[in-house]
C-alpha cells in the first residue's frame, strides 16, 4: 500500500480517530518487535540453577513399610 494513500485516508479522519489509528499502529509495531525466532535451549544452560541434595537417591522413610 502506498504511503500517500494511507496518509490521505488518515488526514480525512477526525482527531480522536487519528489518535486511535496511531495507537493501533503502535500496538502492531510492538507485536512485531516481540516476535523472536524459536530458540532451543543449549545443553548445560541451566548449570548451577539447581542443587541436588546428597541424600537424593536414599530411600524415603515414608515407604519403609513397603520395602
Phi and psi restraints in degrees (range 20) as a CNS / XPLOR table:
assign (resid 1 and name C) (resid 2 and name N)
       (resid 2 and name CA) (resid 2 and name C) 1.0 -76.7 20.0 2
assign (resid 2 and name N) (resid 2 and name CA)
       (resid 2 and name C) (resid 3 and name N) 1.0 142.0 20.0 2
assign (resid 2 and name C) (resid 3 and name N)
       (resid 3 and name CA) (resid 3 and name C) 1.0 -63.1 20.0 2
assign (resid 3 and name N) (resid 3 and name CA)
       (resid 3 and name C) (resid 4 and name N) 1.0 -37.0 20.0 2
assign (resid 3 and name C) (resid 4 and name N)
       (resid 4 and name CA) (resid 4 and name C) 1.0 -65.4 20.0 2
assign (resid 4 and name N) (resid 4 and name CA)
       (resid 4 and name C) (resid 5 and name N) 1.0 -37.3 20.0 2
assign (resid 4 and name C) (resid 5 and name N)
       (resid 5 and name CA) (resid 5 and name C) 1.0 -66.1 20.0 2
assign (resid 5 and name N) (resid 5 and name CA)
       (resid 5 and name C) (resid 6 and name N) 1.0 -44.2 20.0 2
assign (resid 5 and name C) (resid 6 and name N)
       (resid 6 and name CA) (resid 6 and name C) 1.0 -62.7 20.0 2
assign (resid 6 and name N) (resid 6 and name CA)
       (resid 6 and name C) (resid 7 and name N) 1.0 -44.7 20.0 2
assign (resid 6 and name C) (resid 7 and name N)
       (resid 7 and name CA) (resid 7 and name C) 1.0 -64.3 20.0 2
assign (resid 7 and name N) (resid 7 and name CA)
       (resid 7 and name C) (resid 8 and name N) 1.0 -40.3 20.0 2
assign (resid 7 and name C) (resid 8 and name N)
       (resid 8 and name CA) (resid 8 and name C) 1.0 -66.3 20.0 2
assign (resid 8 and name N) (resid 8 and name CA)
       (resid 8 and name C) (resid 9 and name N) 1.0 -38.4 20.0 2
assign (resid 8 and name C) (resid 9 and name N)
       (resid 9 and name CA) (resid 9 and name C) 1.0 -70.3 20.0 2
assign (resid 9 and name N) (resid 9 and name CA)
       (resid 9 and name C) (resid 10 and name N) 1.0 -38.5 20.0 2
assign (resid 9 and name C) (resid 10 and name N)
       (resid 10 and name CA) (resid 10 and name C) 1.0 -65.7 20.0 2
assign (resid 10 and name N) (resid 10 and name CA)
       (resid 10 and name C) (resid 11 and name N) 1.0 -38.4 20.0 2
assign (resid 10 and name C) (resid 11 and name N)
       (resid 11 and name CA) (resid 11 and name C) 1.0 -70.3 20.0 2
assign (resid 11 and name N) (resid 11 and name CA)
       (resid 11 and name C) (resid 12 and name N) 1.0 -20.0 20.0 2
assign (resid 11 and name C) (resid 12 and name N)
       (resid 12 and name CA) (resid 12 and name C) 1.0 -82.2 20.0 2
assign (resid 12 and name N) (resid 12 and name CA)
       (resid 12 and name C) (resid 13 and name N) 1.0 -13.1 20.0 2
assign (resid 12 and name C) (resid 13 and name N)
       (resid 13 and name CA) (resid 13 and name C) 1.0 -79.6 20.0 2
assign (resid 13 and name N) (resid 13 and name CA)
       (resid 13 and name C) (resid 14 and name N) 1.0 152.0 20.0 2
assign (resid 13 and name C) (resid 14 and name N)
       (resid 14 and name CA) (resid 14 and name C) 1.0 -66.9 20.0 2
assign (resid 14 and name N) (resid 14 and name CA)
       (resid 14 and name C) (resid 15 and name N) 1.0 162.1 20.0 2
assign (resid 14 and name C) (resid 15 and name N)
       (resid 15 and name CA) (resid 15 and name C) 1.0 -58.3 20.0 2
assign (resid 15 and name N) (resid 15 and name CA)
       (resid 15 and name C) (resid 16 and name N) 1.0 -39.9 20.0 2
assign (resid 15 and name C) (resid 16 and name N)
       (resid 16 and name CA) (resid 16 and name C) 1.0 -66.5 20.0 2
assign (resid 16 and name N) (resid 16 and name CA)
       (resid 16 and name C) (resid 17 and name N) 1.0 -36.3 20.0 2
assign (resid 16 and name C) (resid 17 and name N)
       (resid 17 and name CA) (resid 17 and name C) 1.0 -75.4 20.0 2
assign (resid 17 and name N) (resid 17 and name CA)
       (resid 17 and name C) (resid 18 and name N) 1.0 -30.5 20.0 2
assign (resid 17 and name C) (resid 18 and name N)
       (resid 18 and name CA) (resid 18 and name C) 1.0 -62.9 20.0 2
assign (resid 18 and name N) (resid 18 and name CA)
       (resid 18 and name C) (resid 19 and name N) 1.0 -39.5 20.0 2
assign (resid 18 and name C) (resid 19 and name N)
       (resid 19 and name CA) (resid 19 and name C) 1.0 -67.6 20.0 2
assign (resid 19 and name N) (resid 19 and name CA)
       (resid 19 and name C) (resid 20 and name N) 1.0 -33.9 20.0 2
assign (resid 19 and name C) (resid 20 and name N)
       (resid 20 and name CA) (resid 20 and name C) 1.0 -66.4 20.0 2
assign (resid 20 and name N) (resid 20 and name CA)
       (resid 20 and name C) (resid 21 and name N) 1.0 -39.6 20.0 2
assign (resid 20 and name C) (resid 21 and name N)
       (resid 21 and name CA) (resid 21 and name C) 1.0 -63.3 20.0 2
assign (resid 21 and name N) (resid 21 and name CA)
       (resid 21 and name C) (resid 22 and name N) 1.0 -41.5 20.0 2
assign (resid 21 and name C) (resid 22 and name N)
       (resid 22 and name CA) (resid 22 and name C) 1.0 -64.7 20.0 2
assign (resid 22 and name N) (resid 22 and name CA)
       (resid 22 and name C) (resid 23 and name N) 1.0 -41.1 20.0 2
assign (resid 22 and name C) (resid 23 and name N)
       (resid 23 and name CA) (resid 23 and name C) 1.0 -61.7 20.0 2
assign (resid 23 and name N) (resid 23 and name CA)
       (resid 23 and name C) (resid 24 and name N) 1.0 -40.9 20.0 2
assign (resid 23 and name C) (resid 24 and name N)
       (resid 24 and name CA) (resid 24 and name C) 1.0 -66.2 20.0 2
assign (resid 24 and name N) (resid 24 and name CA)
       (resid 24 and name C) (resid 25 and name N) 1.0 -39.7 20.0 2
assign (resid 24 and name C) (resid 25 and name N)
       (resid 25 and name CA) (resid 25 and name C) 1.0 -63.0 20.0 2
assign (resid 25 and name N) (resid 25 and name CA)
       (resid 25 and name C) (resid 26 and name N) 1.0 -42.3 20.0 2
assign (resid 25 and name C) (resid 26 and name N)
       (resid 26 and name CA) (resid 26 and name C) 1.0 -60.9 20.0 2
assign (resid 26 and name N) (resid 26 and name CA)
       (resid 26 and name C) (resid 27 and name N) 1.0 -40.3 20.0 2
assign (resid 26 and name C) (resid 27 and name N)
       (resid 27 and name CA) (resid 27 and name C) 1.0 -61.6 20.0 2
assign (resid 27 and name N) (resid 27 and name CA)
       (resid 27 and name C) (resid 28 and name N) 1.0 -46.2 20.0 2
assign (resid 27 and name C) (resid 28 and name N)
       (resid 28 and name CA) (resid 28 and name C) 1.0 -63.9 20.0 2
assign (resid 28 and name N) (resid 28 and name CA)
       (resid 28 and name C) (resid 29 and name N) 1.0 -39.2 20.0 2
assign (resid 28 and name C) (resid 29 and name N)
       (resid 29 and name CA) (resid 29 and name C) 1.0 -65.8 20.0 2
assign (resid 29 and name N) (resid 29 and name CA)
       (resid 29 and name C) (resid 30 and name N) 1.0 -41.0 20.0 2
assign (resid 29 and name C) (resid 30 and name N)
       (resid 30 and name CA) (resid 30 and name C) 1.0 -67.9 20.0 2
assign (resid 30 and name N) (resid 30 and name CA)
       (resid 30 and name C) (resid 31 and name N) 1.0 -35.5 20.0 2
assign (resid 30 and name C) (resid 31 and name N)
       (resid 31 and name CA) (resid 31 and name C) 1.0 -65.4 20.0 2
assign (resid 31 and name N) (resid 31 and name CA)
       (resid 31 and name C) (resid 32 and name N) 1.0 -38.9 20.0 2
assign (resid 31 and name C) (resid 32 and name N)
       (resid 32 and name CA) (resid 32 and name C) 1.0 -68.6 20.0 2
assign (resid 32 and name N) (resid 32 and name CA)
       (resid 32 and name C) (resid 33 and name N) 1.0 -36.4 20.0 2
assign (resid 32 and name C) (resid 33 and name N)
       (resid 33 and name CA) (resid 33 and name C) 1.0 -69.0 20.0 2
assign (resid 33 and name N) (resid 33 and name CA)
       (resid 33 and name C) (resid 34 and name N) 1.0 -29.7 20.0 2
assign (resid 33 and name C) (resid 34 and name N)
       (resid 34 and name CA) (resid 34 and name C) 1.0 -74.2 20.0 2
assign (resid 34 and name N) (resid 34 and name CA)
       (resid 34 and name C) (resid 35 and name N) 1.0 -19.5 20.0 2
assign (resid 34 and name C) (resid 35 and name N)
       (resid 35 and name CA) (resid 35 and name C) 1.0 -66.2 20.0 2
assign (resid 35 and name N) (resid 35 and name CA)
       (resid 35 and name C) (resid 36 and name N) 1.0 123.8 20.0 2
assign (resid 35 and name C) (resid 36 and name N)
       (resid 36 and name CA) (resid 36 and name C) 1.0 -129.3 20.0 2
assign (resid 36 and name N) (resid 36 and name CA)
       (resid 36 and name C) (resid 37 and name N) 1.0 147.4 20.0 2
assign (resid 36 and name C) (resid 37 and name N)
       (resid 37 and name CA) (resid 37 and name C) 1.0 -63.7 20.0 2
assign (resid 37 and name N) (resid 37 and name CA)
       (resid 37 and name C) (resid 38 and name N) 1.0 147.8 20.0 2
assign (resid 37 and name C) (resid 38 and name N)
       (resid 38 and name CA) (resid 38 and name C) 1.0 -65.3 20.0 2
assign (resid 38 and name N) (resid 38 and name CA)
       (resid 38 and name C) (resid 39 and name N) 1.0 122.8 20.0 2
assign (resid 38 and name C) (resid 39 and name N)
       (resid 39 and name CA) (resid 39 and name C) 1.0 -112.1 20.0 2
assign (resid 39 and name N) (resid 39 and name CA)
       (resid 39 and name C) (resid 40 and name N) 1.0 133.9 20.0 2
assign (resid 39 and name C) (resid 40 and name N)
       (resid 40 and name CA) (resid 40 and name C) 1.0 -89.5 20.0 2
assign (resid 40 and name N) (resid 40 and name CA)
       (resid 40 and name C) (resid 41 and name N) 1.0 140.3 20.0 2
assign (resid 40 and name C) (resid 41 and name N)
       (resid 41 and name CA) (resid 41 and name C) 1.0 -67.0 20.0 2
assign (resid 41 and name N) (resid 41 and name CA)
       (resid 41 and name C) (resid 42 and name N) 1.0 144.1 20.0 2
assign (resid 41 and name C) (resid 42 and name N)
       (resid 42 and name CA) (resid 42 and name C) 1.0 -85.4 20.0 2
assign (resid 42 and name N) (resid 42 and name CA)
       (resid 42 and name C) (resid 43 and name N) 1.0 147.2 20.0 2
assign (resid 42 and name C) (resid 43 and name N)
       (resid 43 and name CA) (resid 43 and name C) 1.0 -58.4 20.0 2
assign (resid 43 and name N) (resid 43 and name CA)
       (resid 43 and name C) (resid 44 and name N) 1.0 127.4 20.0 2
assign (resid 43 and name C) (resid 44 and name N)
       (resid 44 and name CA) (resid 44 and name C) 1.0 87.5 20.0 2
assign (resid 44 and name N) (resid 44 and name CA)
       (resid 44 and name C) (resid 45 and name N) 1.0 7.3 20.0 2
assign (resid 44 and name C) (resid 45 and name N)
       (resid 45 and name CA) (resid 45 and name C) 1.0 -71.8 20.0 2
assign (resid 45 and name N) (resid 45 and name CA)
       (resid 45 and name C) (resid 46 and name N) 1.0 -16.4 20.0 2
assign (resid 45 and name C) (resid 46 and name N)
       (resid 46 and name CA) (resid 46 and name C) 1.0 -100.6 20.0 2
assign (resid 46 and name N) (resid 46 and name CA)
       (resid 46 and name C) (resid 47 and name N) 1.0 14.0 20.0 2
assign (resid 46 and name C) (resid 47 and name N)
       (resid 47 and name CA) (resid 47 and name C) 1.0 -59.3 20.0 2
assign (resid 47 and name N) (resid 47 and name CA)
       (resid 47 and name C) (resid 48 and name N) 1.0 130.5 20.0 2
assign (resid 47 and name C) (resid 48 and name N)
       (resid 48 and name CA) (resid 48 and name C) 1.0 88.4 20.0 2
assign (resid 48 and name N) (resid 48 and name CA)
       (resid 48 and name C) (resid 49 and name N) 1.0 -4.6 20.0 2
assign (resid 48 and name C) (resid 49 and name N)
       (resid 49 and name CA) (resid 49 and name C) 1.0 -84.5 20.0 2
assign (resid 49 and name N) (resid 49 and name CA)
       (resid 49 and name C) (resid 50 and name N) 1.0 -22.6 20.0 2
assign (resid 49 and name C) (resid 50 and name N)
       (resid 50 and name CA) (resid 50 and name C) 1.0 -126.5 20.0 2
assign (resid 50 and name N) (resid 50 and name CA)
       (resid 50 and name C) (resid 51 and name N) 1.0 145.7 20.0 2
assign (resid 50 and name C) (resid 51 and name N)
       (resid 51 and name CA) (resid 51 and name C) 1.0 -123.3 20.0 2
assign (resid 51 and name N) (resid 51 and name CA)
       (resid 51 and name C) (resid 52 and name N) 1.0 124.9 20.0 2
assign (resid 51 and name C) (resid 52 and name N)
       (resid 52 and name CA) (resid 52 and name C) 1.0 -89.1 20.0 2
assign (resid 52 and name N) (resid 52 and name CA)
       (resid 52 and name C) (resid 53 and name N) 1.0 133.6 20.0 2
assign (resid 52 and name C) (resid 53 and name N)
       (resid 53 and name CA) (resid 53 and name C) 1.0 -74.3 20.0 2
assign (resid 53 and name N) (resid 53 and name CA)
       (resid 53 and name C) (resid 54 and name N) 1.0 150.1 20.0 2
assign (resid 53 and name C) (resid 54 and name N)
       (resid 54 and name CA) (resid 54 and name C) 1.0 -61.7 20.0 2
assign (resid 54 and name N) (resid 54 and name CA)
       (resid 54 and name C) (resid 55 and name N) 1.0 -29.6 20.0 2
assign (resid 54 and name C) (resid 55 and name N)
       (resid 55 and name CA) (resid 55 and name C) 1.0 -95.4 20.0 2
assign (resid 55 and name N) (resid 55 and name CA)
       (resid 55 and name C) (resid 56 and name N) 1.0 25.3 20.0 2
assign (resid 55 and name C) (resid 56 and name N)
       (resid 56 and name CA) (resid 56 and name C) 1.0 -58.9 20.0 2
assign (resid 56 and name N) (resid 56 and name CA)
       (resid 56 and name C) (resid 57 and name N) 1.0 -41.3 20.0 2
assign (resid 56 and name C) (resid 57 and name N)
       (resid 57 and name CA) (resid 57 and name C) 1.0 -88.3 20.0 2
assign (resid 57 and name N) (resid 57 and name CA)
       (resid 57 and name C) (resid 58 and name N) 1.0 -1.2 20.0 2
assign (resid 57 and name C) (resid 58 and name N)
       (resid 58 and name CA) (resid 58 and name C) 1.0 -72.1 20.0 2
assign (resid 58 and name N) (resid 58 and name CA)
       (resid 58 and name C) (resid 59 and name N) 1.0 148.8 20.0 2
assign (resid 58 and name C) (resid 59 and name N)
       (resid 59 and name CA) (resid 59 and name C) 1.0 -64.0 20.0 2
assign (resid 59 and name N) (resid 59 and name CA)
       (resid 59 and name C) (resid 60 and name N) 1.0 146.2 20.0 2
assign (resid 59 and name C) (resid 60 and name N)
       (resid 60 and name CA) (resid 60 and name C) 1.0 -81.4 20.0 2
assign (resid 60 and name N) (resid 60 and name CA)
       (resid 60 and name C) (resid 61 and name N) 1.0 144.0 20.0 2
assign (resid 60 and name C) (resid 61 and name N)
       (resid 61 and name CA) (resid 61 and name C) 1.0 -61.8 20.0 2
assign (resid 61 and name N) (resid 61 and name CA)
       (resid 61 and name C) (resid 62 and name N) 1.0 -34.6 20.0 2
assign (resid 61 and name C) (resid 62 and name N)
       (resid 62 and name CA) (resid 62 and name C) 1.0 -63.3 20.0 2
assign (resid 62 and name N) (resid 62 and name CA)
       (resid 62 and name C) (resid 63 and name N) 1.0 -25.3 20.0 2
assign (resid 62 and name C) (resid 63 and name N)
       (resid 63 and name CA) (resid 63 and name C) 1.0 -103.0 20.0 2
assign (resid 63 and name N) (resid 63 and name CA)
       (resid 63 and name C) (resid 64 and name N) 1.0 12.3 20.0 2
assign (resid 63 and name C) (resid 64 and name N)
       (resid 64 and name CA) (resid 64 and name C) 1.0 -60.5 20.0 2
assign (resid 64 and name N) (resid 64 and name CA)
       (resid 64 and name C) (resid 65 and name N) 1.0 -36.6 20.0 2
assign (resid 64 and name C) (resid 65 and name N)
       (resid 65 and name CA) (resid 65 and name C) 1.0 -67.8 20.0 2
assign (resid 65 and name N) (resid 65 and name CA)
       (resid 65 and name C) (resid 66 and name N) 1.0 -23.8 20.0 2
assign (resid 65 and name C) (resid 66 and name N)
       (resid 66 and name CA) (resid 66 and name C) 1.0 -94.1 20.0 2
assign (resid 66 and name N) (resid 66 and name CA)
       (resid 66 and name C) (resid 67 and name N) 1.0 -4.4 20.0 2
